[in-house]
Amino acid sequence: MVIHHPRTPLDAVMLKKEREDALYLAGGTEDLRLNGPMGEATELIDINGLVPSTIEKREDGLIKVGALVTLQEMIESDLIPEYFKTACRFCSSFEKRNAATIGGNVGARRDDSYLIAALAAADVSFMSITPHGEELKSVSEYANTHCKRLIEYFLIDPDTKGYVHRFGITANTHAAVIAARVGKRYALSVKGSNLVCGNTPDIYKDVDYKDTLEGSAEYKRYLASTVFTLKEAK
Ligand SMILES: Cc1cc2nc3c(=O)[nH]c(=O)nc-3n(C[C@H](O)[C@H](O)[C@H](O)COP(=O)(O)OP(=O)(O)OC[C@H]3O[C@@H](n4cnc5c(N)ncnc54)[C@H](O)[C@@H]3O)c2cc1C
């Protein structure tokens, strides 16, 4: 296995650009998992120490969350809104939460991502490094792409209110559907499909549902079509 240790964030991005299959290495819980994304020849680019790993309140009131902040650190912080903490707890193993980073979770762009639905519903953006310099990008735009940029930090509004709900057979199996609402914005992560977001619960109609091990297309459509109305009827 080849692991690169670049000296600057830009060096990391350029390495990734030059190597089609290379992966950034943050917490490593996705990269190094059994049957994970690594092939025989996949090279890793260690980004530890290159991007922030702290949670800070900025002068404009937004919370700056470094890409290397772990899910457990988010749960333990007073600055993080409650619905994000709920999303972090979808990773049910304490050991994994202690290593898995917010940047790695978003960077993995999984269709059952613990965090992407909540971040997309909250319309969160992140600062990123590209070969052309720094750029702000929204999580919802990034989620359905294969873009190679390096995530530096996220900007979260601490005053937002919302909820996130997960459907899966157990806490340790992959989610069939994760639904989030923050303010007037909705987002759905559905296993086998692209992320969808919008300003109405009718976004469930925009999902291209697929049969997967987590459930049939019809089952997931039913969950997505009822989750927001049932949640809000309580
Ligand atoms: C048994 C098991 C079950 C799992 N189940 C789930 C699940 O249900 N849902 C889920 O979401 N995850 C799941 N995971 C995967 C993983 O634990 C999480 O996605 C985790 O949050 C990834 O964070 P990490 O820091 O470990 O990322 P890493 O493994 O270090 O990296 C993951 C990916 O993110 C990219 N990346 C990392 N940092 C950045 C960055 N700063 N900028 C851009 N790209 C970056 C890398 O290129 C890589 O492709 C599971 C893992 C295991 C071992």
Ligand as a Chemical Component Dictionary entry (heavy atoms), coordinates in Angstrom:
data_LIG
# 
_chem_comp.id                   LIG 
_chem_comp.type                 NON-POLYMER 
_chem_comp.pdbx_formal_charge   0 
_chem_comp.three_letter_code    LIG 
# 
loop_
_chem_comp_atom.comp_id 
_chem_comp_atom.atom_id 
_chem_comp_atom.alt_atom_id 
_chem_comp_atom.type_symbol 
_chem_comp_atom.charge 
_chem_comp_atom.model_Cartn_x 
_chem_comp_atom.model_Cartn_y 
_chem_comp_atom.model_Cartn_z 
_chem_comp_atom.pdbx_ordinal 
LIG C1  C1  C 0 -18.728 -1.404 9.532  1  
LIG C2  C2  C 0 -18.826 -0.019 8.921  2  
LIG C3  C3  C 0 -20.107 0.462  8.603  3  
LIG C4  C4  C 0 -20.240 1.745  8.055  4  
LIG N1  N1  N 0 -21.500 2.218  7.799  5  
LIG C5  C5  C 0 -21.655 3.486  7.331  6  
LIG C6  C6  C 0 -22.962 4.036  7.102  7  
LIG O1  O1  O 0 -23.979 3.369  7.295  8  
LIG N2  N2  N 0 -23.053 5.318  6.658  9  
LIG C7  C7  C 0 -21.924 6.081  6.437  10 
LIG O2  O2  O 0 -22.057 7.254  6.053  11 
LIG N3  N3  N 0 -20.688 5.588  6.613  12 
LIG C8  C8  C 0 -20.518 4.319  7.058  13 
LIG N4  N4  N 0 -19.263 3.808  7.257  14 
LIG C9  C9  C 0 -18.101 4.549  6.721  15 
LIG C10 C10 C 0 -17.380 5.544  7.605  16 
LIG O3  O3  O 0 -17.260 5.086  8.935  17 
LIG C11 C11 C 0 -17.979 6.935  7.619  18 
LIG O4  O4  O 0 -18.464 7.336  6.359  19 
LIG C12 C12 C 0 -16.963 7.966  8.150  20 
LIG O5  O5  O 0 -17.658 9.141  8.542  21 
LIG C13 C13 C 0 -15.854 8.302  7.178  22 
LIG O6  O6  O 0 -14.959 9.200  7.822  23 
LIG P1  P1  P 0 -13.387 8.950  7.851  24 
LIG O7  O7  O 0 -12.768 10.153 8.464  25 
LIG O8  O8  O 0 -13.073 7.647  8.487  26 
LIG O9  O9  O 0 -13.081 8.908  6.272  27 
LIG P2  P2  P 0 -11.919 8.171  5.470  28 
LIG O10 O10 O 0 -12.140 6.703  5.507  29 
LIG O11 O11 O 0 -10.586 8.669  5.875  30 
LIG O12 O12 O 0 -12.244 8.742  4.009  31 
LIG C14 C14 C 0 -13.472 8.415  3.389  32 
LIG C15 C15 C 0 -13.607 9.109  2.031  33 
LIG O13 O13 O 0 -13.725 10.500 2.187  34 
LIG C16 C16 C 0 -12.772 11.198 1.411  35 
LIG N5  N5  N 0 -12.281 12.292 2.266  36 
LIG C17 C17 C 0 -11.808 12.195 3.531  37 
LIG N6  N6  N 0 -11.547 13.418 4.019  38 
LIG C18 C18 C 0 -11.843 14.302 3.031  39 
LIG C19 C19 C 0 -11.759 15.720 2.907  40 
LIG N7  N7  N 0 -11.346 16.506 3.928  41 
LIG N8  N8  N 0 -12.117 16.275 1.732  42 
LIG C20 C20 C 0 -12.573 15.521 0.690  43 
LIG N9  N9  N 0 -12.683 14.178 0.743  44 
LIG C21 C21 C 0 -12.321 13.584 1.907  45 
LIG C22 C22 C 0 -11.682 10.184 1.062  46 
LIG O14 O14 O 0 -11.132 10.441 -0.227 47 
LIG C23 C23 C 0 -12.431 8.880  1.086  48 
LIG O15 O15 O 0 -12.998 8.621  -0.184 49 
LIG C24 C24 C 0 -19.080 2.528  7.802  50 
LIG C25 C25 C 0 -17.802 2.030  8.124  51 
LIG C26 C26 C 0 -17.681 0.754  8.675  52 
LIG C27 C27 C 0 -16.306 0.248  9.020  53 
# 
loop_
_chem_comp_bond.comp_id 
_chem_comp_bond.atom_id_1 
_chem_comp_bond.atom_id_2 
_chem_comp_bond.value_order 
_chem_comp_bond.pdbx_ordinal 
LIG C1  C2  SING 1  
LIG C2  C3  SING 2  
LIG C2  C26 DOUB 3  
LIG C3  C4  DOUB 4  
LIG C4  N1  SING 5  
LIG C4  C24 SING 6  
LIG N1  C5  DOUB 7  
LIG C5  C6  SING 8  
LIG C5  C8  SING 9  
LIG C6  O1  DOUB 10 
LIG C6  N2  SING 11 
LIG N2  C7  SING 12 
LIG C7  O2  DOUB 13 
LIG C7  N3  SING 14 
LIG N3  C8  DOUB 15 
LIG C8  N4  SING 16 
LIG N4  C9  SING 17 
LIG N4  C24 SING 18 
LIG C9  C10 SING 19 
LIG C10 O3  SING 20 
LIG C10 C11 SING 21 
LIG C11 O4  SING 22 
LIG C11 C12 SING 23 
LIG C12 O5  SING 24 
LIG C12 C13 SING 25 
LIG C13 O6  SING 26 
LIG O6  P1  SING 27 
LIG P1  O7  DOUB 28 
LIG P1  O8  SING 29 
LIG P1  O9  SING 30 
LIG O9  P2  SING 31 
LIG P2  O10 DOUB 32 
LIG P2  O11 SING 33 
LIG P2  O12 SING 34 
LIG O12 C14 SING 35 
LIG C14 C15 SING 36 
LIG C15 O13 SING 37 
LIG C15 C23 SING 38 
LIG O13 C16 SING 39 
LIG C16 N5  SING 40 
LIG C16 C22 SING 41 
LIG N5  C17 SING 42 
LIG N5  C21 SING 43 
LIG C17 N6  DOUB 44 
LIG N6  C18 SING 45 
LIG C18 C19 SING 46 
LIG C18 C21 DOUB 47 
LIG C19 N7  SING 48 
LIG C19 N8  DOUB 49 
LIG N8  C20 SING 50 
LIG C20 N9  DOUB 51 
LIG N9  C21 SING 52 
LIG C22 O14 SING 53 
LIG C22 C23 SING 54 
LIG C23 O15 SING 55 
LIG C24 C25 DOUB 56 
LIG C25 C26 SING 57 
LIG C26 C27 SING 58 
# 
